[in-house]
Amino acid sequence: MKRQISFGQALATVVGTVIGGGVFFKIGSISHETGTPSLTLFVWILAGIVSIASGLTVSEIAAALPVTGGSIKYIEYTYGKVWGFLFGWAQMLVYFPANIAALSVVFGQQFVVLFG
């Protein structure tokens, strides 16, 4: 199996995990906390700017380091094998299952709203 991802696959992943889950799941709580539509939009724009900045930061790190293989390899190169190992396990045991669970909740709620 080739280890590559096309632009369409990457776009679908980002839309599904970041945009799709966040727009339907968080807008109510953000609107409740801010109280005004203008402040809600400000929070969304600020979060978008932070997301773009973090994506650009990771791409700069990827371009600057002589290793390939993703975030685990970048942490191994920068901080050592122990921290890369722990980061990989943390992703496998905490981050990815939590991400899938959150998206499943959003999907379930939207499915019930759509189909009753």
Stockholm file with secondary structure:
# STOCKHOLM 1.0

chainA/1-116         MKRQISFGQALATVVGTVIGGGVFFKIGSISHETGTPSLTLFVWILAGIVSIASGLTVSEIAAALPVTGGSIKYIEYTYGKVWGFLFGWAQMLVYFPANIAALSVVFGQQFVVLFG
#=GR chainA/1-116 SS CCCCCCHHHHHHHHIIIIIIHHHHHHHHHHHHHHCSHHHHHHHHHHHHHHHHHHHHHHHHHHHHSSCCSSHHHHHHHHHCHHHHHHHHHHIIIIIHHHHHHHHHHHHHHHHHHHHC
#=GC SS_cons         CCCCCCHHHHHHHHIIIIIIHHHHHHHHHHHHHHCSHHHHHHHHHHHHHHHHHHHHHHHHHHHHSSCCSSHHHHHHHHHCHHHHHHHHHHIIIIIHHHHHHHHHHHHHHHHHHHHC
//
